[in-house]
Amino acid sequence: MTEKPSADPVHQGGARVVLAMTAICMMVVGFNTTAVATILPNLKSEFDLTPSGLQWVMASYTVASASLVTIVSRLGDITGKMGVFFFGMIVFAIGSTSVLFAQDGAMLLFGRGAQGAGAAALFGTSLSLLTAATPEEQRASVTGAWGAIVGLAIGVGPILGGAFAHYISWRAVFATDLVLLVIAFAIGLTVSKRGYVPDTRLAGTKFDYPGACAVLFFLGPLSFALSNGESSGWATPLTLVPLAVAGVATIILVVVSRRSEDPLIELRYFKHPRYFMAAAGMFFTGFTLFCFFVYFNTFVQSPDAFGYSPIGAGLAIMPLSLSMFVVSVTAPRFLAPYSFQWPIAIGLGAMACGFLLLMTTTNTTQYAEIWWKLVIVGVGLGICFSLLPRLGLRLLPEEHVGQGSGVINACLYFGATLGAVVGGLAEAITTRRGLSEVIAALPSGSTQREDLAHALTHGTPSQIQQLIAAMDPETSKTLAKALRDVQDNAFDSAMLMAAIAALAGMALALMLLRGPVPPVHSAVDLTRGPQN
């Protein structure tokens, strides 16, 4: 049974206040997802981090978020969304404080993990809070605004992170978190006091502890294995054991969810093609976004390509961020009354088109030749971020919106993790193949060949440049061009992986979103009767 929402009508301005509160928190979450990438050199220098430790500065955040987002979203359904949201703000603030005053690597990694746990609570409940606080006819607009804010925060993160690190201190990134969270917490007290969010808690429902454990042992080890497979080796116990644990946990999760009266993840909702598409579409969106984002930043900052600073690299992505923001805000107003099939298919198709066009980028390309391609990608991302959550959540009963939001956001996080991994694998394989060809072209048995082979495998960019400069001018020029071509091909490989993922999502949308738009809350019929 469920408790009915409060009979008091929602204030016209109440939804705006809730949007302001969630928007600030989503800015913090999105900002920390990408800003930290630009200050990694500062962290490596100050804490003397190993490559593995440096990787975990990013991975601890994403692994914690991916593992917990479904669990905390369900807790919001049962115990109250606002309580979980406040908890998320507090935990994120603790994490930011730990990083702000970190004196060693252990304190830094603890803070990043706490930030990830807080981000899971904020990300997992923010959209369901907005949905509960907003009248049905206005939900398309606020969902679009939510997606726009997340996308914009991810886009401006590198700019602000680079600016703080260059002009103030890298610690200013985390001081900014605290300032924004204090503001959001104050707004949250007003939201709670005035009852802007109706009470849709499930009365008498027990939390699915076996399902929660299964989810933790599925997403946690899987995210760990994917994040560390390339550095640790895909055939090593450090990768294979977590993958095996995740495989067993998957079986347990399915069995537990099918037998539970109130499962953590209601698997029967996935029988609805539109809910399945919402989850799969967010997976593909996260995959393409991070497959593009990580390797575009690396490419444009390379001295052999655009040679941008971290701030310049962030500014280079602004056409994508701005177009995504504008489309996310405006698209739901025009597209909400119609079938989602063609808008979502066009959005995923636009992303695929943009990534394929970016494959023509080389080390001699001018920025004027690529900014409009970034706009195309941004339009696609804007459509998907604004419509996909709405596509899935409108089908669920009010008391399960939090659960649905958690599942959809978990798919986004998992897609982002896998996108970064697959993009890195494609880039690494292409680079290794290209470097092998470059080394093979050098005279066999020469000292230069041995030194260069060692530097290409283990050396720094400056060491490689010194070796090339010491060669005769003709050889040096030819070799430098060959290495630039390898870099171009590696970037193309990452963009190709992003394009393939977007095309797969487009094909799925065309198959699953056929027919008339189903009525609101229609997925509830799938939960009646025993599970098959």
C-alpha positions as CSV (number, residue, x, y, z in Angstrom):
1,M,0.0,0.0,0.0
2,T,1.1,3.6,-0.5
3,E,0.4,6.8,1.3
4,K,-1.3,9.3,-0.8
5,P,0.5,12.5,-1.7
6,S,-0.3,15.6,0.3
7,A,-3.6,17.0,-0.6
8,D,-2.3,20.6,-0.6
9,P,-1.8,21.8,-4.1
10,V,1.8,22.3,-5.2
11,H,2.7,25.9,-5.4
12,Q,3.4,27.3,-8.9
13,G,6.7,28.5,-7.6
14,G,7.3,25.3,-5.5
15,A,8.6,23.4,-8.5
16,R,11.0,26.2,-9.4
17,V,12.4,26.2,-5.9
18,V,12.9,22.4,-6.0
19,L,14.5,22.9,-9.5
20,A,16.9,25.5,-8.0
21,M,17.9,23.2,-5.2
22,T,18.4,20.2,-7.4
23,A,20.1,22.3,-10.1
24,I,22.8,23.5,-7.7
25,C,23.5,20.0,-6.5
26,M,23.6,18.7,-10.1
27,M,26.1,21.4,-10.9
28,V,28.3,20.2,-8.0
29,V,28.0,16.5,-9.2
30,G,28.6,17.2,-12.9
31,F,31.4,19.7,-12.1
32,N,33.3,17.2,-10.0
33,T,32.8,14.5,-12.6
34,T,35.1,16.3,-15.1
35,A,36.9,19.2,-13.3
36,V,39.1,16.8,-11.4
37,A,40.4,15.4,-14.7
38,T,42.1,18.8,-15.4
39,I,43.8,19.0,-11.9
40,L,45.2,15.4,-12.0
41,P,48.8,16.7,-12.7
42,N,48.5,19.0,-9.6
43,L,47.4,16.1,-7.5
44,K,50.1,13.8,-8.8
45,S,52.8,16.3,-8.0
46,E,51.5,17.3,-4.5
47,F,50.8,13.8,-3.2
48,D,53.4,11.9,-5.2
49,L,50.8,9.5,-6.6
50,T,51.6,6.4,-8.7
51,P,49.8,6.0,-12.0
52,S,47.5,3.5,-10.3
53,G,46.8,5.9,-7.4
54,L,46.1,8.7,-9.9
55,Q,43.6,6.5,-11.8
56,W,41.8,5.8,-8.5
57,V,41.3,9.5,-7.9
58,M,38.8,9.3,-10.8
59,A,37.7,5.7,-10.4
60,S,36.8,5.9,-6.7
61,Y,34.2,8.6,-7.5
62,T,32.6,6.7,-10.4
63,V,32.7,3.3,-8.8
64,A,31.0,4.5,-5.6
65,S,28.4,6.4,-7.6
66,A,27.6,3.5,-9.9
67,S,27.4,1.0,-7.0
68,L,25.1,3.0,-4.8
69,V,22.8,5.1,-7.0
70,T,20.2,2.3,-7.3
71,I,20.2,1.6,-3.6
72,V,19.8,5.1,-2.4
73,S,17.1,5.8,-4.9
74,R,15.1,2.9,-3.5
75,L,15.7,4.2,0.0
76,G,14.2,7.5,-1.1
77,D,11.0,5.7,-2.2
78,I,10.7,4.0,1.2
79,T,12.1,6.5,3.7
80,G,11.4,9.8,1.9
81,K,13.2,11.5,-1.0
82,M,14.1,14.7,0.8
83,G,15.8,12.8,3.7
84,V,18.0,10.9,1.3
85,F,18.8,14.1,-0.7
86,F,19.9,15.9,2.5
87,F,22.0,12.9,3.4
88,G,23.6,13.1,-0.1
89,M,24.5,16.8,0.4
90,I,26.0,16.1,3.8
91,V,28.1,13.1,2.6
92,F,29.3,15.0,-0.5
93,A,30.3,17.9,1.7
94,I,32.3,15.6,4.0
95,G,34.1,14.2,1.0
96,S,34.8,17.7,-0.4
97,T,36.1,18.8,3.0
98,S,38.4,15.7,3.2
99,V,39.9,16.5,-0.2
100,L,40.1,20.2,0.5
101,F,42.3,19.6,3.6
102,A,44.0,16.4,2.3
103,Q,47.6,15.9,3.4
104,D,48.2,12.5,1.8
105,G,46.9,10.2,-0.8
106,A,44.7,8.1,1.6
107,M,42.8,11.2,2.7
108,L,42.4,12.3,-0.9
109,L,41.0,8.9,-2.0
110,F,38.7,8.7,1.0
111,G,37.3,12.1,0.1
112,R,36.7,11.1,-3.5
113,G,34.9,8.0,-2.5
114,A,32.7,9.9,-0.1
115,Q,31.9,12.4,-2.9
116,G,30.9,9.5,-5.1
117,A,28.6,8.1,-2.4
118,G,27.0,11.6,-2.0
119,A,26.7,12.0,-5.7
120,A,24.8,8.7,-5.9
121,A,22.2,10.0,-3.4
122,L,21.9,13.4,-5.1
123,F,21.8,12.0,-8.6
124,G,19.5,9.1,-7.7
125,T,16.8,11.3,-6.0
126,S,17.0,14.7,-7.8
127,L,15.0,13.7,-10.8
128,S,12.3,11.9,-8.7
129,L,12.1,15.0,-6.4
130,L,11.5,17.2,-9.4
131,T,8.9,14.8,-10.8
132,A,7.0,14.6,-7.5
133,A,7.0,18.4,-7.0
134,T,5.9,19.3,-10.5
135,P,2.4,19.0,-12.0
136,E,2.2,16.5,-14.9
137,E,1.8,19.1,-17.6
138,Q,5.1,20.8,-16.6
139,R,7.2,17.8,-16.1
140,A,8.6,17.7,-19.6
141,S,10.1,21.2,-19.2
142,V,11.7,20.6,-15.8
143,T,13.1,17.2,-16.9
144,G,14.7,19.0,-19.8
145,A,16.1,21.7,-17.6
146,W,17.6,18.9,-15.3
147,G,19.3,17.3,-18.2
148,A,20.6,20.6,-19.5
149,I,22.1,21.5,-16.2
150,V,23.9,18.1,-15.9
151,G,25.3,18.5,-19.4
152,L,26.3,22.1,-18.9
153,A,28.1,21.2,-15.6
154,I,30.0,18.4,-17.2
155,G,31.0,20.7,-20.1
156,V,32.2,23.7,-18.0
157,G,33.9,21.5,-15.4
158,P,37.3,21.4,-17.2
159,I,37.2,25.2,-17.7
160,L,36.6,26.0,-14.1
161,G,38.9,23.2,-12.8
162,G,41.7,24.5,-15.1
163,A,41.1,28.1,-14.1
164,F,41.1,27.4,-10.4
165,A,44.3,25.3,-10.7
166,H,46.1,27.9,-12.8
167,Y,45.0,31.1,-11.0
168,I,44.2,30.1,-7.4
169,S,44.7,26.5,-6.3
170,W,43.4,23.1,-7.2
171,R,41.8,23.1,-3.7
172,A,39.5,25.9,-4.7
173,V,37.5,23.3,-6.7
174,F,36.4,21.6,-3.5
175,A,35.9,24.9,-1.6
176,T,33.5,25.8,-4.4
177,D,31.6,22.5,-3.7
178,L,31.1,23.5,-0.1
179,V,29.8,27.0,-0.9
180,L,27.3,25.6,-3.4
181,L,26.2,22.8,-1.1
182,V,25.5,25.2,1.8
183,I,23.3,27.3,-0.6
184,A,21.5,24.2,-1.7
185,F,21.0,22.9,1.8
186,A,19.4,26.3,2.8
187,I,17.0,26.1,-0.1
188,G,16.3,22.4,0.9
189,L,15.2,23.5,4.4
190,T,12.7,25.9,2.7
191,V,11.5,23.1,0.4
192,S,11.0,20.8,3.4
193,K,9.4,23.4,5.6
194,R,6.8,24.4,3.0
195,G,6.1,20.9,1.8
196,Y,6.9,21.5,-1.9
197,V,7.6,17.8,-2.4
198,P,4.6,15.6,-1.7
199,D,5.1,12.6,0.5
200,T,5.0,9.5,-1.7
201,R,6.7,7.1,0.7
202,L,5.8,3.4,0.5
203,A,4.0,2.5,3.8
204,G,5.0,-0.9,5.3
205,T,7.5,-1.7,2.6
206,K,10.6,-3.6,3.6
207,F,14.0,-2.7,2.1
208,D,15.4,-5.5,-0.1
209,Y,18.7,-6.1,1.6
210,P,19.6,-9.2,-0.4
211,G,19.0,-7.3,-3.6
212,A,21.1,-4.4,-2.3
213,C,24.0,-6.7,-1.5
214,A,23.7,-8.3,-5.0
215,V,23.7,-4.8,-6.7
216,L,26.8,-3.8,-4.7
217,F,28.7,-7.0,-5.6
218,F,27.6,-6.6,-9.2
219,L,28.2,-2.9,-10.0
220,G,31.2,-2.4,-7.6
221,P,33.5,-5.2,-8.8
222,L,32.4,-4.7,-12.4
223,S,33.2,-1.0,-12.3
224,F,36.5,-1.8,-10.6
225,A,37.5,-4.4,-13.2
226,L,36.6,-2.1,-16.1
227,S,38.4,0.9,-14.6
228,N,41.6,-1.0,-13.9
229,G,41.6,-3.7,-16.7
230,E,43.9,-1.7,-19.1
231,S,46.5,-0.8,-16.4
232,S,46.4,-4.1,-14.5
233,G,45.9,-6.4,-17.4
234,W,42.7,-8.0,-18.6
235,A,43.9,-11.6,-17.9
236,T,45.2,-10.9,-14.3
237,P,43.5,-12.0,-11.1
238,L,43.0,-8.4,-10.2
239,T,40.6,-8.1,-13.2
240,L,39.2,-11.7,-13.6
241,V,38.2,-12.1,-9.9
242,P,36.0,-9.0,-9.8
243,L,34.5,-10.0,-13.1
244,A,33.6,-13.4,-11.8
245,V,32.2,-11.9,-8.6
246,A,30.0,-9.5,-10.7
247,G,28.8,-12.5,-12.8
248,V,27.7,-14.5,-9.8
249,A,26.1,-11.4,-8.3
250,T,24.1,-10.9,-11.5
251,I,22.6,-14.3,-11.2
252,I,21.8,-13.7,-7.5
253,L,20.2,-10.3,-8.3
254,V,17.9,-11.8,-10.9
255,V,16.8,-14.7,-8.6
256,V,16.3,-12.4,-5.6
257,S,14.4,-9.8,-7.6
258,R,12.0,-12.3,-9.1
259,R,11.2,-13.8,-5.6
260,S,10.9,-10.6,-3.6
261,E,7.5,-8.9,-3.1
262,D,9.2,-5.5,-3.0
263,P,12.5,-5.9,-5.0
264,L,15.2,-3.3,-5.1
265,I,15.0,-3.4,-8.9
266,E,11.6,-4.3,-10.4
267,L,12.7,-6.4,-13.3
268,R,9.2,-6.6,-14.8
269,Y,9.3,-2.9,-15.7
270,F,12.0,-3.8,-18.3
271,K,9.3,-5.8,-20.2
272,H,7.9,-2.4,-21.2
273,P,9.8,-1.5,-24.4
274,R,9.8,2.2,-23.6
275,Y,11.2,1.8,-20.1
276,F,13.8,-0.5,-21.5
277,M,14.7,2.0,-24.1
278,A,15.0,4.8,-21.5
279,A,17.5,2.7,-19.5
280,A,19.4,1.5,-22.6
281,G,19.4,5.0,-24.2
282,M,20.9,6.5,-21.1
283,F,23.6,3.8,-21.2
284,F,24.5,4.7,-24.8
285,T,24.4,8.4,-24.0
286,G,26.8,8.0,-21.1
287,F,29.0,5.7,-23.2
288,T,29.3,8.2,-26.0
289,L,29.7,11.2,-23.8
290,F,32.7,9.9,-21.9
291,C,34.2,8.0,-24.9
292,F,34.2,11.4,-26.6
293,F,35.0,13.7,-23.6
294,V,38.1,11.9,-22.2
295,Y,39.8,11.5,-25.6
296,F,38.8,14.8,-27.1
297,N,40.4,16.6,-24.1
298,T,43.6,14.5,-24.5
299,F,43.8,15.1,-28.2
300,V,43.3,18.9,-28.2
301,Q,45.8,19.3,-25.3
302,S,48.5,17.4,-27.2
303,P,51.4,19.5,-28.3
304,D,51.3,17.6,-31.6
305,A,47.7,18.5,-32.2
306,F,46.0,21.7,-31.0
307,G,48.3,22.3,-28.1
308,Y,45.6,23.8,-25.9
309,S,45.9,24.4,-22.2
310,P,43.3,22.8,-19.9
311,I,41.3,26.0,-19.9
312,G,41.5,26.2,-23.7
313,A,40.4,22.5,-24.0
314,G,37.4,23.3,-21.9
315,L,36.5,26.3,-24.0
316,A,36.9,24.2,-27.1
317,I,34.0,22.0,-25.9
318,M,31.7,25.0,-25.3
319,P,29.9,24.7,-28.6
320,L,28.8,21.2,-27.6
321,S,27.9,22.3,-24.0
322,L,25.9,25.4,-25.1
323,S,24.0,23.6,-27.8
324,M,23.2,20.7,-25.5
325,F,21.9,23.2,-22.9
326,V,19.7,25.1,-25.3
327,V,18.2,22.0,-26.8
328,S,17.7,20.3,-23.4
329,V,15.7,23.3,-22.2
330,T,13.6,23.9,-25.4
331,A,13.1,20.4,-26.9
332,P,10.7,19.0,-24.3
333,R,8.3,21.9,-24.8
334,F,7.9,21.0,-28.5
335,L,8.4,17.3,-28.5
336,A,6.7,16.2,-25.3
337,P,3.2,15.8,-26.8
338,Y,4.4,13.6,-29.6
339,S,5.9,10.1,-30.0
340,F,9.4,9.8,-28.6
341,Q,10.5,7.5,-31.4
342,W,11.8,10.0,-34.0
343,P,13.1,12.7,-31.6
344,I,15.3,10.1,-29.7
345,A,16.3,8.3,-32.9
346,I,17.3,11.7,-34.4
347,G,19.2,12.7,-31.3
348,L,21.2,9.5,-31.2
349,G,21.7,9.8,-35.0
350,A,23.0,13.3,-34.6
351,M,25.6,12.1,-32.1
352,A,26.7,9.4,-34.5
353,C,26.9,11.9,-37.3
354,G,29.0,14.3,-35.2
355,F,31.4,11.6,-34.1
356,L,31.9,10.3,-37.7
357,L,32.6,13.8,-38.9
358,L,35.1,14.3,-36.1
359,M,37.0,11.3,-37.4
360,T,38.3,13.6,-40.2
361,T,40.1,15.7,-37.5
362,T,43.9,15.6,-37.8
363,N,46.9,17.4,-36.2
364,T,46.7,20.0,-39.0
365,T,42.9,20.7,-38.6
366,Q,41.9,24.2,-37.6
367,Y,39.3,24.7,-34.8
368,A,37.0,26.5,-37.3
369,E,36.6,23.2,-39.1
370,I,35.3,21.3,-36.0
371,W,33.2,23.6,-33.9
372,W,30.1,23.0,-35.9
373,K,30.6,19.3,-35.6
374,L,30.6,19.7,-31.8
375,V,27.3,21.6,-32.1
376,I,25.8,18.5,-33.9
377,V,26.9,16.2,-31.1
378,G,25.5,18.7,-28.5
379,V,22.1,18.8,-30.2
380,G,22.0,15.0,-30.0
381,L,23.0,14.9,-26.4
382,G,20.5,17.6,-25.5
383,I,17.6,15.6,-27.0
384,C,18.7,12.4,-25.2
385,F,19.4,13.9,-21.8
386,S,16.0,15.7,-21.8
387,L,13.7,13.1,-23.2
388,L,15.1,9.7,-22.2
389,P,14.5,10.1,-18.4
390,R,11.1,11.4,-19.1
391,L,10.4,8.5,-21.5
392,G,10.9,6.0,-18.7
393,L,9.7,7.8,-15.5
394,R,6.3,8.8,-16.9
395,L,5.4,5.1,-17.2
396,L,6.0,4.3,-13.5
397,P,3.6,4.7,-10.5
398,E,4.6,7.7,-8.3
399,E,5.9,5.4,-5.5
400,H,8.4,3.8,-7.9
401,V,9.7,6.9,-9.6
402,G,12.7,7.0,-7.3
403,Q,13.6,3.3,-8.1
404,G,13.2,4.0,-11.8
405,S,15.4,7.2,-11.6
406,G,18.1,5.2,-9.8
407,V,18.1,2.4,-12.4
408,I,18.2,5.0,-15.3
409,N,21.0,6.9,-13.7
410,A,22.9,3.7,-12.8
411,C,22.8,2.9,-16.6
412,L,24.2,6.4,-17.3
413,Y,27.1,5.9,-14.9
414,F,27.8,2.4,-16.1
415,G,27.7,3.5,-19.7
416,A,30.1,6.4,-18.9
417,T,32.5,3.9,-17.2
418,L,32.4,1.5,-20.1
419,G,32.6,4.3,-22.7
420,A,35.9,5.6,-21.1
421,V,37.2,2.0,-21.0
422,V,36.3,1.0,-24.6
423,G,37.5,4.4,-26.0
424,G,40.8,3.9,-24.2
425,L,41.1,0.3,-25.5
426,A,40.5,1.4,-29.0
427,E,43.0,4.2,-28.7
428,A,45.6,2.0,-27.0
429,I,45.3,-0.8,-29.6
430,T,45.6,1.7,-32.5
431,T,48.5,3.4,-30.9
432,R,50.4,0.1,-30.2
433,R,49.8,-1.0,-33.8
434,G,51.0,2.3,-35.2
435,L,54.1,2.5,-32.9
436,S,55.0,-1.0,-34.0
437,E,55.0,0.1,-37.6
438,V,57.0,3.2,-36.8
439,I,59.7,1.2,-34.9
440,A,59.8,-1.4,-37.6
441,A,60.6,1.3,-40.2
442,L,63.8,2.2,-38.4
443,P,67.1,0.5,-39.3
444,S,67.2,-2.9,-37.5
445,G,70.0,-3.3,-34.9
446,S,70.6,0.5,-34.6
447,T,71.0,2.1,-31.2
448,Q,68.4,4.7,-32.2
449,R,65.8,2.0,-32.8
450,E,66.3,0.4,-29.4
451,D,66.3,3.8,-27.6
452,L,63.2,5.0,-29.4
453,A,61.4,1.7,-28.8
454,H,62.1,2.0,-25.1
455,A,61.0,5.6,-25.0
456,L,57.8,5.0,-26.9
457,T,56.9,2.3,-24.5
458,H,58.1,3.7,-21.2
459,G,59.3,7.2,-21.7
460,T,57.8,10.7,-21.4
461,P,56.8,12.9,-24.4
462,S,59.8,15.1,-23.8
463,Q,62.2,12.1,-23.9
464,I,60.7,11.0,-27.2
465,Q,61.0,14.5,-28.6
466,Q,64.7,14.6,-27.6
467,L,65.5,11.3,-29.3
468,I,63.7,12.5,-32.5
469,A,65.5,15.8,-32.5
470,A,68.9,14.0,-32.2
471,M,68.3,12.2,-35.5
472,D,69.2,13.5,-38.9
473,P,66.7,16.2,-40.1
474,E,65.1,14.0,-42.8
475,T,64.6,11.0,-40.5
476,S,63.5,13.3,-37.7
477,K,60.9,15.0,-39.8
478,T,59.5,11.7,-41.2
479,L,59.4,10.1,-37.8
480,A,57.6,13.1,-36.1
481,K,55.0,13.0,-38.9
482,A,54.5,9.3,-38.4
483,L,53.9,9.7,-34.7
484,R,51.4,12.5,-35.3
485,D,49.6,10.2,-37.7
486,V,49.5,7.5,-35.0
487,Q,47.9,10.0,-32.6
488,D,45.3,11.1,-35.3
489,N,44.4,7.4,-35.9
490,A,44.1,6.7,-32.2
491,F,41.7,9.7,-31.8
492,D,39.7,8.4,-34.8
493,S,39.4,5.0,-33.2
494,A,37.8,6.5,-30.0
495,M,35.4,8.6,-32.1
496,L,34.5,5.5,-34.1
497,M,33.6,3.6,-30.9
498,A,31.4,6.5,-29.8
499,A,29.7,6.6,-33.2
500,I,29.0,2.8,-33.2
501,A,27.4,3.1,-29.7
502,A,25.2,6.0,-30.9
503,L,24.1,4.1,-34.0
504,A,23.3,1.0,-31.9
505,G,21.1,3.2,-29.7
506,M,19.4,4.7,-32.7
507,A,18.5,1.3,-34.1
508,L,17.1,0.2,-30.8
509,A,15.0,3.4,-30.5
510,L,13.5,2.7,-34.0
511,M,12.6,-0.8,-32.9
512,L,11.3,-0.2,-29.4
513,L,9.5,3.1,-29.7
514,R,7.0,2.2,-32.4
515,G,3.3,2.7,-32.0
516,P,1.2,5.2,-30.0
517,V,2.4,6.9,-26.8
518,P,1.2,4.8,-23.9
519,P,-0.7,6.5,-21.1
520,V,1.0,7.8,-17.9
521,H,1.8,5.1,-15.3
522,S,0.9,2.3,-17.7
523,A,3.9,0.1,-16.7
524,V,2.1,-0.6,-13.4
525,D,0.1,-3.3,-15.2
526,L,3.3,-5.3,-15.6
527,T,3.7,-5.8,-11.8
528,R,0.3,-7.4,-11.3
529,G,0.5,-11.1,-10.8
530,P,3.5,-13.4,-10.2
531,Q,6.7,-12.9,-12.1
532,N,7.4,-15.4,-14.8
